Amino acid sequence: MKEVRLTELQLEIMAVLWKKGSATVTDVHAAVGVKRGLAPATVATLLRRLEKKGAVAHETEGRQFVYRALITSAAARRSMLSEVAERLLPADVPALINQLLASHKIGAEELEQVKKLIEAKEREERKAGRK
């Protein structure tokens, strides 16, 4: 799956589609557009742009387009994290992890999960003969 770069507003729109499964321009406008002061036509434009990016697709039901997400929220998170890592901390994974740990409150349970992820990655690397 290709990486799709999303703005904050596009992410809000995607969140509506992920939650609802599918939605019309009217649905998305009610969920996002009203509180942001966007016109329905602006929401429609944003959905068309997301479609051009390959993030959503639509079907026609009567006179309305019904949009659905083509990418998962996990794929969007991966893409965003990759972008941040590339732009801010290229080739410096320890610095990226340090920044994440320093800037977020992390409980003992979450730290244990992180340790398990690191251990799993180490096993994977040993298996592949990269260590």
C-alpha positions as a printed NumPy array, in Angstrom:
array([[  0.   ,   0.   ,   0.   ],
       [  1.418,   3.389,  -0.963],
       [  1.955,   6.016,   1.683],
       [ -0.616,   8.789,   1.769],
       [  0.331,  12.068,   3.42 ],
       [ -2.626,  13.605,   5.258],
       [ -3.164,  17.032,   6.773],
       [ -4.772,  17.469,  10.182],
       [ -8.119,  18.308,   8.559],
       [ -7.895,  15.342,   6.2  ],
       [ -7.219,  13.118,   9.209],
       [-10.372,  14.42 ,  10.883],
       [-12.349,  13.557,   7.771],
       [-10.758,  10.116,   7.604],
       [-11.666,   9.559,  11.27 ],
       [-15.326,  10.08 ,  10.363],
       [-15.067,   7.483,   7.592],
       [-13.192,   5.015,   9.814],
       [-15.83 ,   5.382,  12.516],
       [-18.901,   5.263,  10.276],
       [-17.609,   2.908,   7.578],
       [-19.031,   5.161,   4.888],
       [-20.455,   8.672,   4.792],
       [-21.891,  11.3  ,   2.491],
       [-20.632,  14.861,   2.183],
       [-23.535,  15.862,   4.436],
       [-22.456,  13.334,   7.091],
       [-18.841,  14.501,   7.017],
       [-19.906,  18.144,   7.053],
       [-22.065,  17.526,  10.132],
       [-19.184,  15.78 ,  11.918],
       [-16.28 ,  18.032,  10.903],
       [-17.36 ,  20.935,   8.742],
       [-19.791,  22.61 ,  11.1  ],
       [-17.365,  22.888,  14.04 ],
       [-14.593,  24.083,  11.704],
       [-16.816,  26.56 ,   9.893],
       [-16.467,  24.834,   6.514],
       [-19.06 ,  25.003,   3.784],
       [-20.437,  21.712,   2.451],
       [-18.768,  22.488,  -0.902],
       [-15.403,  22.728,   0.866],
       [-15.964,  19.338,   2.506],
       [-16.837,  17.899,  -0.914],
       [-13.608,  19.336,  -2.335],
       [-11.59 ,  17.838,   0.516],
       [-13.168,  14.425,  -0.095],
       [-12.36 ,  14.655,  -3.83 ],
       [ -8.74 ,  15.49 ,  -2.949],
       [ -8.583,  12.505,  -0.619],
       [ -9.931,  10.388,  -3.458],
       [ -7.2  ,  11.685,  -5.8  ],
       [ -4.614,  10.705,  -3.168],
       [ -6.035,   7.194,  -3.063],
       [ -7.231,   7.489,   0.535],
       [-10.971,   7.203,  -0.189],
       [-13.332,   6.004,  -2.895],
       [-16.959,   6.769,  -3.566],
       [-20.071,   5.099,  -4.861],
       [-23.117,   6.928,  -6.123],
       [-26.381,   6.39 ,  -4.286],
       [-29.127,   8.358,  -5.942],
       [-27.733,  11.868,  -6.308],
       [-25.191,  11.565,  -3.502],
       [-21.641,  10.288,  -3.349],
       [-21.029,   7.891,  -0.468],
       [-17.367,   7.823,   0.529],
       [-15.422,   5.048,   2.238],
       [-11.823,   4.849,   3.418],
       [ -9.326,   2.895,   1.325],
       [ -6.554,   3.178,   3.892],
       [ -6.66 ,   2.08 ,   7.503],
       [ -5.969,   4.296,  10.47 ],
       [ -2.875,   2.152,  11.151],
       [ -1.564,   2.852,   7.638],
       [ -2.16 ,   6.576,   8.134],
       [ -0.285,   6.501,  11.461],
       [  2.638,   4.621,   9.864],
       [  2.794,   7.157,   7.06 ],
       [  2.708,  10.106,   9.446],
       [  5.35 ,   8.618,  11.727],
       [  7.574,   7.85 ,   8.737],
       [  7.241,  11.433,   7.558],
       [  8.13 ,  12.839,  10.977],
       [ 11.084,  10.486,  11.325],
       [ 12.36 ,  11.347,   7.842],
       [ 11.997,  15.098,   8.298],
       [ 13.112,  15.575,  11.877],
       [ 15.379,  12.696,  12.803],
       [ 16.665,  10.996,   9.657],
       [ 18.575,   7.798,  10.378],
       [ 18.499,   8.409,  14.143],
       [ 16.094,   5.873,  15.611],
       [ 17.431,   6.213,  19.195],
       [ 16.824,   9.975,  19.102],
       [ 13.285,   9.433,  17.8  ],
       [ 12.494,   6.912,  20.536],
       [ 14.086,   9.138,  23.167],
       [ 11.93 ,  12.066,  22.035],
       [  8.784,   9.945,  22.181],
       [  9.639,   8.697,  25.668],
       [ 10.557,  12.174,  26.907],
       [  7.474,  13.917,  25.538],
       [  4.792,  11.461,  26.691],
       [  3.765,  10.154,  30.074],
       [  4.371,   6.441,  29.87 ],
       [  3.231,   4.038,  32.55 ],
       [  4.887,   0.816,  33.647],
       [  2.526,  -1.287,  31.524],
       [  3.309,   0.7  ,  28.389],
       [  7.051,   0.508,  29.096],
       [  6.717,  -3.257,  29.404],
       [  4.976,  -3.366,  26.014],
       [  7.793,  -1.3  ,  24.481],
       [ 10.387,  -3.677,  25.968],
       [  8.542,  -6.655,  24.465],
       [  8.461,  -4.951,  21.063],
       [ 12.202,  -4.317,  21.228],
       [ 12.873,  -7.924,  22.274],
       [ 10.725,  -9.207,  19.404],
       [ 12.6  ,  -6.983,  16.951],
       [ 15.936,  -8.27 ,  18.311],
       [ 14.797, -11.886,  17.816],
       [ 13.663, -11.048,  14.281],
       [ 17.023,  -9.443,  13.478],
       [ 18.967, -12.408,  14.912],
       [ 16.845, -14.821,  12.89 ],
       [ 17.542, -12.839,   9.728],
       [ 21.266, -12.873,  10.558],
       [ 21.521,  -9.106,  10.769],
       [ 22.996,  -8.931,  14.257]])
